[in-house]
Amino acid sequence: MRAAKAATATIPIVFTSGSDPVAEGLVASLARPGGNLTGISFLTSQLYPKRLQLLSEVVSQAQSVAMLVNANGPNTDDSLREAAAAADALGKKFHTAEGSCRLGL
């Protein structure tokens, strides 16, 4: 996305992203990206509060939650921070299990 943005300011560019395009400096905002870039972002970390709220309603007796993360993932730190904050807001203990993603071909 960065290379395409640097290459042209007039040709429309559509992207998909697993990270936050606003934080990455690619677009001005999600609602009004501006410029010639637009696309879809899978901001899953922003969904952690709602996911944990729903989990707490379904499994109300749970005292803690755990999250399996890819230790090599580019968004791991942000995801952990968001999930830990969501768990804390619900009064739940937060645990992580780290691994790395490898494809066996």
N, CA and C atoms as an extended XYZ file, in Angstrom:
315
Properties=species:S:1:pos:R:3:atomname:S:1:resname:S:1:resid:I:1 pbc="F F F"
N         0.822       -1.187        0.000 N   MET     1
C         0.000        0.000        0.000 CA  MET     1
C         0.867        1.253        0.000 C   MET     1
N         1.939        1.213        0.781 N   ARG     2
C         2.817        2.394        0.840 CA  ARG     2
C         3.460        2.678       -0.508 C   ARG     2
N         3.913        1.623       -1.178 N   ALA     3
C         4.567        1.801       -2.480 CA  ALA     3
C         3.582        2.352       -3.504 C   ALA     3
N         2.349        1.846       -3.483 N   ALA     4
C         1.340        2.329       -4.420 CA  ALA     4
C         1.003        3.788       -4.125 C   ALA     4
N         0.888        4.127       -2.854 N   LYS     5
C         0.583        5.510       -2.484 CA  LYS     5
C         1.711        6.444       -2.908 C   LYS     5
N         2.942        5.993       -2.741 N   ALA     6
C         4.094        6.809       -3.118 CA  ALA     6
C         4.210        6.959       -4.632 C   ALA     6
N         3.711        5.969       -5.377 N   ALA     7
C         3.847        5.978       -6.826 CA  ALA     7
C         2.885        6.936       -7.522 C   ALA     7
N         1.709        7.155       -6.929 N   THR     8
C         0.717        8.008       -7.598 CA  THR     8
C        -0.229        8.656       -6.597 C   THR     8
N        -0.673        9.838       -6.944 N   ALA     9
C        -1.668       10.527       -6.132 CA  ALA     9
C        -2.976       10.692       -6.903 C   ALA     9
N        -3.016       10.144       -8.118 N   THR    10
C        -4.210       10.331       -8.945 CA  THR    10
C        -4.931        9.039       -9.293 C   THR    10
N        -4.238        7.939       -9.413 N   ILE    11
C        -4.876        6.666       -9.750 CA  ILE    11
C        -5.540        6.114       -8.492 C   ILE    11
N        -6.835        5.766       -8.569 N   PRO    12
C        -7.513        5.206       -7.394 CA  PRO    12
C        -6.900        3.866       -6.973 C   PRO    12
N        -6.696        3.693       -5.682 N   ILE    13
C        -6.118        2.475       -5.131 CA  ILE    13
C        -7.073        1.924       -4.086 C   ILE    13
N        -7.424        0.642       -4.227 N   VAL    14
C        -8.295       -0.033       -3.275 CA  VAL    14
C        -7.463       -1.095       -2.574 C   VAL    14
N        -7.554       -1.160       -1.244 N   PHE    15
C        -6.726       -2.092       -0.477 CA  PHE    15
C        -7.543       -2.861        0.540 C   PHE    15
N        -6.968       -3.943        1.033 N   THR    16
C        -7.454       -4.621        2.221 CA  THR    16
C        -6.300       -4.606        3.208 C   THR    16
N        -6.618       -4.469        4.480 N   SER    17
C        -5.570       -4.346        5.479 CA  SER    17
C        -5.972       -5.021        6.770 C   SER    17
N        -5.016       -5.676        7.391 N   GLY    18
C        -5.248       -6.257        8.700 CA  GLY    18
C        -4.866       -5.306        9.812 C   GLY    18
N        -4.320       -4.166        9.431 N   SER    19
C        -3.912       -3.181       10.430 CA  SER    19
C        -4.783       -1.933       10.309 C   SER    19
N        -4.452       -0.924       11.051 N   ASP    20
C        -5.206        0.323       11.064 CA  ASP    20
C        -4.627        1.269       10.020 C   ASP    20
N        -5.322        1.498        8.907 N   PRO    21
C        -4.785        2.364        7.858 CA  PRO    21
C        -4.640        3.822        8.286 C   PRO    21
N        -5.397        4.259        9.282 N   VAL    22
C        -5.248        5.625        9.793 CA  VAL    22
C        -3.930        5.726       10.568 C   VAL    22
N        -3.691        4.771       11.468 N   ALA    23
C        -2.446        4.762       12.239 CA  ALA    23
C        -1.234        4.579       11.335 C   ALA    23
N        -1.414        3.862       10.236 N   GLU    24
C        -0.320        3.635        9.284 CA  GLU    24
C        -0.056        4.865        8.414 C   GLU    24
N        -0.941        5.868        8.491 N   GLY    25
C        -0.761        7.078        7.695 CA  GLY    25
C        -1.193        6.936        6.240 C   GLY    25
N        -1.995        5.927        5.965 N   LEU    26
C        -2.438        5.696        4.585 CA  LEU    26
C        -3.657        6.521        4.218 C   LEU    26
N        -4.569        6.716        5.186 N   VAL    27
C        -5.789        7.480        4.949 CA  VAL    27
C        -6.020        8.442        6.105 C   VAL    27
N        -6.832        9.459        5.848 N   ALA    28
C        -7.113       10.469        6.875 CA  ALA    28
C        -8.024        9.925        7.973 C   ALA    28
N        -9.051        9.169        7.599 N   SER    29
C        -9.963        8.564        8.571 CA  SER    29
C       -10.663        7.388        7.905 C   SER    29
N       -11.285        6.531        8.709 N   LEU    30
C       -12.007        5.402        8.132 CA  LEU    30
C       -13.270        5.865        7.415 C   LEU    30
N       -13.929        6.869        7.957 N   ALA    31
C       -15.167        7.366        7.356 CA  ALA    31
C       -14.905        8.174        6.092 C   ALA    31
N       -13.836        8.944        6.091 N   ARG    32
C       -13.492        9.799        4.946 CA  ARG    32
C       -11.996        9.665        4.674 C   ARG    32
N       -11.622        8.622        3.901 N   PRO    33
C       -10.204        8.364        3.699 CA  PRO    33
C        -9.458        9.491        2.983 C   PRO    33
N       -10.134       10.212        2.088 N   GLY    34
C        -9.464       11.284        1.354 CA  GLY    34
C        -8.437       10.713        0.392 C   GLY    34
N        -7.821       11.562       -0.374 N   GLY    35
C        -6.781       11.109       -1.298 CA  GLY    35
C        -7.292       10.083       -2.289 C   GLY    35
N        -6.389        9.253       -2.760 N   ASN    36
C        -6.749        8.272       -3.779 CA  ASN    36
C        -6.773        6.839       -3.246 C   ASN    36
N        -6.630        6.655       -1.930 N   LEU    37
C        -6.689        5.319       -1.341 CA  LEU    37
C        -7.998        5.119       -0.601 C   LEU    37
N        -8.565        3.935       -0.755 N   THR    38
C        -9.736        3.525        0.003 CA  THR    38
C        -9.685        2.015        0.112 C   THR    38
N       -10.447        1.448        1.007 N   GLY    39
C       -10.419        0.003        1.111 CA  GLY    39
C       -11.146       -0.527        2.312 C   GLY    39
N       -10.780       -1.749        2.678 N   ILE    40
C       -11.398       -2.461        3.785 CA  ILE    40
C       -10.316       -2.769        4.805 C   ILE    40
N       -10.630       -2.529        6.053 N   SER    41
C        -9.693       -2.843        7.128 CA  SER    41
C       -10.347       -3.817        8.088 C   SER    41
N        -9.604       -4.825        8.478 N   PHE    42
C       -10.092       -5.819        9.424 CA  PHE    42
C        -9.563       -5.466       10.802 C   PHE    42
N       -10.110       -4.398       11.389 N   LEU    43
C        -9.658       -3.911       12.696 CA  LEU    43
C       -10.222       -4.790       13.798 C   LEU    43
N        -9.749       -6.014       13.845 N   THR    44
C       -10.307       -6.959       14.803 CA  THR    44
C       -10.017       -6.574       16.239 C   THR    44
N        -8.920       -5.871       16.475 N   SER    45
C        -8.599       -5.516       17.860 CA  SER    45
C        -9.655       -4.594       18.463 C   SER    45
N       -10.329       -3.806       17.649 N   GLN    46
C       -11.362       -2.920       18.161 CA  GLN    46
C       -12.644       -3.666       18.519 C   GLN    46
N       -12.718       -4.934       18.142 N   LEU    47
C       -13.895       -5.740       18.467 CA  LEU    47
C       -13.744       -6.508       19.782 C   LEU    47
N       -12.548       -6.517       20.389 N   TYR    48
C       -12.333       -7.282       21.611 CA  TYR    48
C       -13.290       -6.906       22.739 C   TYR    48
N       -13.554       -5.644       23.000 N   PRO    49
C       -14.499       -5.329       24.084 CA  PRO    49
C       -15.871       -5.986       23.889 C   PRO    49
N       -16.400       -5.932       22.686 N   LYS    50
C       -17.722       -6.524       22.432 CA  LYS    50
C       -17.657       -8.041       22.503 C   LYS    50
N       -16.609       -8.635       21.944 N   ARG    51
C       -16.470      -10.086       21.993 CA  ARG    51
C       -16.386      -10.585       23.436 C   ARG    51
N       -15.597       -9.899       24.251 N   LEU    52
C       -15.462      -10.326       25.646 CA  LEU    52
C       -16.734      -10.076       26.440 C   LEU    52
N       -17.458       -9.031       26.098 N   GLN    53
C       -18.745       -8.785       26.755 CA  GLN    53
C       -19.717       -9.929       26.444 C   GLN    53
N       -19.782      -10.312       25.173 N   LEU    54
C       -20.661      -11.417       24.789 CA  LEU    54
C       -20.227      -12.728       25.446 C   LEU    54
N       -18.924      -12.976       25.493 N   LEU    55
C       -18.414      -14.176       26.141 CA  LEU    55
C       -18.784      -14.189       27.625 C   LEU    55
N       -18.674      -13.033       28.264 N   SER    56
C       -19.027      -12.938       29.687 CA  SER    56
C       -20.505      -13.198       29.929 C   SER    56
N       -21.337      -12.804       28.987 N   GLU    57
C       -22.767      -13.050       29.126 CA  GLU    57
C       -23.099      -14.530       28.934 C   GLU    57
N       -22.384      -15.179       28.027 N   VAL    58
C       -22.636      -16.593       27.750 CA  VAL    58
C       -22.037      -17.485       28.839 C   VAL    58
N       -20.835      -17.141       29.275 N   VAL    59
C       -20.134      -17.923       30.303 CA  VAL    59
C       -19.902      -16.999       31.490 C   VAL    59
N       -20.979      -16.678       32.185 N   SER    60
C       -20.917      -15.667       33.243 CA  SER    60
C       -20.043      -16.069       34.423 C   SER    60
N       -19.859      -17.360       34.658 N   GLN    61
C       -19.052      -17.801       35.795 CA  GLN    61
C       -17.545      -17.726       35.530 C   GLN    61
N       -17.129      -17.457       34.315 N   ALA    62
C       -15.697      -17.401       33.983 CA  ALA    62
C       -15.022      -16.240       34.718 C   ALA    62
N       -13.920      -16.538       35.369 N   GLN    63
C       -13.157      -15.530       36.106 CA  GLN    63
C       -12.005      -14.967       35.285 C   GLN    63
N       -11.598      -15.708       34.246 N   SER    64
C       -10.467      -15.267       33.433 CA  SER    64
C       -10.694      -15.649       31.976 C   SER    64
N        -9.940      -15.002       31.111 N   VAL    65
C        -9.981      -15.298       29.680 CA  VAL    65
C        -8.552      -15.462       29.188 C   VAL    65
N        -8.390      -16.245       28.139 N   ALA    66
C        -7.068      -16.454       27.554 CA  ALA    66
C        -7.150      -16.207       26.058 C   ALA    66
N        -6.031      -15.794       25.509 N   MET    67
C        -5.975      -15.477       24.088 CA  MET    67
C        -4.729      -16.121       23.491 C   MET    67
N        -4.916      -16.869       22.413 N   LEU    68
C        -3.806      -17.452       21.681 CA  LEU    68
C        -3.393      -16.453       20.616 C   LEU    68
N        -2.119      -16.071       20.600 N   VAL    69
C        -1.656      -15.061       19.655 CA  VAL    69
C        -0.461      -15.573       18.864 C   VAL    69
N        -0.298      -15.035       17.688 N   ASN    70
C         0.878      -15.300       16.872 CA  ASN    70
C         1.968      -14.345       17.340 C   ASN    70
N         2.982      -14.860       17.977 N   ALA    71
C         4.052      -14.025       18.521 CA  ALA    71
C         4.782      -13.236       17.439 C   ALA    71
N         4.715      -13.698       16.207 N   ASN    72
C         5.402      -13.019       15.101 CA  ASN    72
C         4.489      -12.092       14.312 C   ASN    72
N         3.250      -11.970       14.728 N   GLY    73
C         2.288      -11.156       13.990 CA  GLY    73
C         2.574       -9.670       14.100 C   GLY    73
N         2.320       -8.919       13.030 N   PRO    74
C         2.594       -7.487       13.041 CA  PRO    74
C         1.691       -6.682       13.962 C   PRO    74
N         0.530       -7.220       14.312 N   ASN    75
C        -0.427       -6.492       15.148 CA  ASN    75
C        -0.582       -7.097       16.533 C   ASN    75
N         0.313       -8.002       16.903 N   THR    76
C         0.181       -8.720       18.171 CA  THR    76
C         0.143       -7.786       19.366 C   THR    76
N         1.046       -6.821       19.429 N   ASP    77
C         1.092       -5.918       20.579 CA  ASP    77
C        -0.201       -5.132       20.729 C   ASP    77
N        -0.714       -4.603       19.620 N   ASP    78
C        -1.972       -3.852       19.676 CA  ASP    78
C        -3.132       -4.750       20.096 C   ASP    78
N        -3.169       -5.958       19.545 N   SER    79
C        -4.249       -6.890       19.877 CA  SER    79
C        -4.223       -7.247       21.359 C   SER    79
N        -3.035       -7.525       21.879 N   LEU    80
C        -2.914       -7.864       23.292 CA  LEU    80
C        -3.323       -6.706       24.188 C   LEU    80
N        -2.917       -5.515       23.831 N   ARG    81
C        -3.258       -4.327       24.616 CA  ARG    81
C        -4.772       -4.123       24.648 C   ARG    81
N        -5.422       -4.228       23.493 N   GLU    82
C        -6.874       -4.032       23.413 CA  GLU    82
C        -7.626       -5.122       24.168 C   GLU    82
N        -7.209       -6.365       23.993 N   ALA    83
C        -7.893       -7.469       24.665 CA  ALA    83
C        -7.699       -7.406       26.180 C   ALA    83
N        -6.494       -7.079       26.617 N   ALA    84
C        -6.232       -6.979       28.063 CA  ALA    84
C        -7.062       -5.858       28.689 C   ALA    84
N        -7.170       -4.745       28.002 N   ALA    85
C        -7.973       -3.626       28.514 CA  ALA    85
C        -9.450       -4.016       28.586 C   ALA    85
N        -9.928       -4.745       27.584 N   ALA    86
C       -11.327       -5.180       27.580 CA  ALA    86
C       -11.593       -6.163       28.723 C   ALA    86
N       -10.665       -7.084       28.942 N   ALA    87
C       -10.821       -8.042       30.041 CA  ALA    87
C       -10.794       -7.322       31.384 C   ALA    87
N        -9.900       -6.370       31.530 N   ASP    88
C        -9.799       -5.604       32.774 CA  ASP    88
C       -11.092       -4.841       33.055 C   ASP    88
N       -11.669       -4.253       32.010 N   ALA    89
C       -12.917       -3.494       32.178 CA  ALA    89
C       -14.059       -4.394       32.652 C   ALA    89
N       -13.981       -5.677       32.322 N   LEU    90
C       -15.007       -6.627       32.747 CA  LEU    90
C       -14.641       -7.331       34.055 C   LEU    90
N       -13.485       -6.970       34.620 N   GLY    91
C       -13.049       -7.580       35.869 CA  GLY    91
C       -12.553       -9.003       35.709 C   GLY    91
N       -12.065       -9.342       34.525 N   LYS    92
C       -11.572      -10.692       34.247 CA  LYS    92
C       -10.052      -10.706       34.228 C   LYS    92
N        -9.462      -11.809       34.677 N   LYS    93
C        -8.021      -11.989       34.561 CA  LYS    93
C        -7.717      -12.312       33.106 C   LYS    93
N        -6.595      -11.818       32.614 N   PHE    94
C        -6.238      -11.999       31.209 CA  PHE    94
C        -4.935      -12.780       31.098 C   PHE    94
N        -4.951      -13.813       30.269 N   HIS    95
C        -3.771      -14.653       30.047 CA  HIS    95
C        -3.526      -14.760       28.543 C   HIS    95
N        -2.267      -14.967       28.178 N   THR    96
C        -1.948      -15.178       26.770 CA  THR    96
C        -1.153      -16.464       26.603 C   THR    96
N        -1.258      -17.035       25.437 N   ALA    97
C        -0.444      -18.177       25.032 CA  ALA    97
C         0.137      -17.795       23.675 C   ALA    97
N         1.447      -17.723       23.602 N   GLU    98
C         2.081      -17.300       22.351 CA  GLU    98
C         2.557      -18.502       21.554 C   GLU    98
N         2.503      -18.337       20.272 N   GLY    99
C         2.992      -19.326       19.333 CA  GLY    99
C         3.440      -18.624       18.087 C   GLY    99
N         3.896      -19.352       17.129 N   SER   100
C         4.229      -18.747       15.847 CA  SER   100
C         3.533      -19.539       14.768 C   SER   100
N         3.209      -18.873       13.718 N   CYS   101
C         2.455      -19.462       12.629 CA  CYS   101
C         3.441      -19.954       11.560 C   CYS   101
N         3.431      -21.236       11.294 N   ARG   102
C         4.310      -21.795       10.253 CA  ARG   102
C         3.460      -22.657        9.341 C   ARG   102
N         3.711      -22.541        8.070 N   LEU   103
C         2.997      -23.366        7.100 CA  LEU   103
C         3.854      -24.569        6.751 C   LEU   103
N         3.308      -25.736        6.886 N   GLY   104
C         4.023      -26.947        6.480 CA  GLY   104
C         3.570      -27.354        5.096 C   GLY   104
N         4.351      -27.015        4.112 N   LEU   105
C         3.969      -27.328        2.728 CA  LEU   105
C         4.749      -28.520        2.225 C   LEU   105
